[in-house]
Amino acid sequence: MKISKNKLQELLKNDKYPRSAKYDPEWVVKGWMGPNVLWLTEWLCEKMELKPGMRVLDMGCGKALSSIFLAKEYGAQVWANDLWIPAAENWQRIKEAGLENQIFPVHAEAHALPYADEFFDAIVSLDSYQYYGTDDLYLPSFIKLLKPGGQIGIVVPGLMQDIDGPVPEHLMAPRQNRSTFWVDECWGFHTAAWWQRHWSKLACIKDVAADMLPDGWKDWVQYEDACEEAGTLIFATEADVLKADAGRYMGLVRVVGRRQ
Ligand SMILES: C[S@@+](CC[C@H](N)C(=O)[O-])C[C@H]1O[C@@H](n2cnc3c(N)ncnc32)[C@H](O)[C@@H]1O
């Protein structure tokens, strides 16, 4: 760590997320894979009803920080499913957290999941669903893993307004390492209204509600800046572009619903 734990704690202070504030800040920033996943999970869970013993699929869990949060905060049993991070690496983190009887790491691709239909009480997905879930055909097959009436909730990077013409210049400006913030996979970012329509047109889901995190870009920047100072970013910081954007286009979208 390039800075002290106290300094890091100060940089991560955000009154919107009291549950997340209890976690070791060094552990949190070492788990960097995008916007602060504990904050995203805490915000998502405001709209979900999670109870002890529920079976929860954490889809695209990355380094399983959200799975650990769900197990600790809500007593859920969590299947920590990811593609890029090996299950053995997550198992190590799960054991270190003392949650080996509550969290089960699985390495599986989103279109080849090894679970029984109707197995889960709830599915969550943080900063991951945009990689595979924008296809109209994805949700109807994925949601079968939920019991009827089971809850699904995602948080994804998204757009405050649609991009109809060319990508705004500030999102395409070359950064220090010459890469651009906006790459083709960013076309998986959509507005809350887009997600609302994407899910609620389907017969397999009910009670769909999509919204944007108020000032989400500020929380995203705060976390990027803290990780930059701590030296835990793996890629070039996105903070400069997010600051230039100032919430005009980039934000964080939450979408929840229940299986019919
Ligand atoms: C940006 S990371 C976020 C990880 C974690 N949820 C977090 O917020 O820290 C996106 C995650 O989605 C997962 N992912 C992307 N495409 C996937 C796919 N086709 N099947 C399963 N997981 C996928 C990756 O393995 C990766 O860990």
The ligand as an ORCA input file, in Angstrom:
! r2SCAN-3c Opt
* xyz 0 1
  C     -15.615     -5.574    -14.088
  S     -15.565     -7.156    -13.373
  C     -16.520     -6.925    -11.900
  C     -16.267     -7.979    -10.882
  C     -17.012     -7.801     -9.563
  N     -18.427     -8.048     -9.688
  C     -16.747     -6.424     -9.018
  O     -17.611     -5.545     -9.190
  O     -15.676     -6.221     -8.457
  C     -16.668     -8.085    -14.420
  C     -16.793     -9.551    -14.030
  O     -17.742    -10.155    -14.895
  C     -17.310    -11.457    -15.176
  N     -17.767    -11.854    -16.514
  C     -17.618    -11.163    -17.680
  N     -18.104    -11.870    -18.708
  C     -18.573    -13.024    -18.181
  C     -19.186    -14.179    -18.741
  N     -19.403    -14.265    -20.058
  N     -19.531    -15.184    -17.898
  C     -19.314    -15.094    -16.570
  N     -18.735    -14.018    -15.987
  C     -18.364    -13.017    -16.774
  C     -15.790    -11.407    -15.180
  O     -15.261    -12.659    -14.844
  C     -15.485    -10.299    -14.178
  O     -15.026    -10.760    -12.945
*
